[in-house]
């Protein structure tokens, strides 16, 4: 059983097209297989890209047409048009918020409907944004959206705390300096590394404009083969970047909570 969700803001990603094409052909040859394909994007499907995908003779629009010929219970199009976010920038800004909201609502609905009623009642805090007494999907969706609205309000009410950090990072970049993220915790570190990795494709940044580092490097993120060619360990930063660190560079130390502290970051900050 396969449940595939292909996410591409502009209905153009070749990687998604290839996967949909592969699964669609399996279904065409074996209709009895339990394969369910969902295309998630933020353009109407009639505006799917028409240029040929590299090294192929088909366009993304051809793939959309191929998918539309599948039985309705095997293929689903989830393509709301949400405004400018869906056409600006790349990865993180291309409908990223809407993608997160849609997937979380869908999965929470699925989980809540699959839970035995006894479990739902005995574990009322398991899904705090879901009212277990409600039997309608509409109510579930409204509760989720209310939670997102509450979160949005809180984030912007605290803007006086985080805006200065954004301004410091921006000042570094506009003065041809760099922004560095550090964390001893792999979860916090992963956020910094992800942000850094998206800056070149999203904003056309140079590779060293924004960099992320985590203690113990790639192994801290679960890579069993150790460091890759793109070293992200503290030691690598200390040996390669620290000697040329400028006063105009910005360094962010990331942690999971405000009470956490660690010797590695303390030593690094002193250096």
Order of alpha helices (4+ residues) and beta strands (2+ residues): beta-alpha-beta-alpha-beta-alpha-alpha-alpha-alpha-beta-alpha-beta-alpha-alpha-beta-alpha
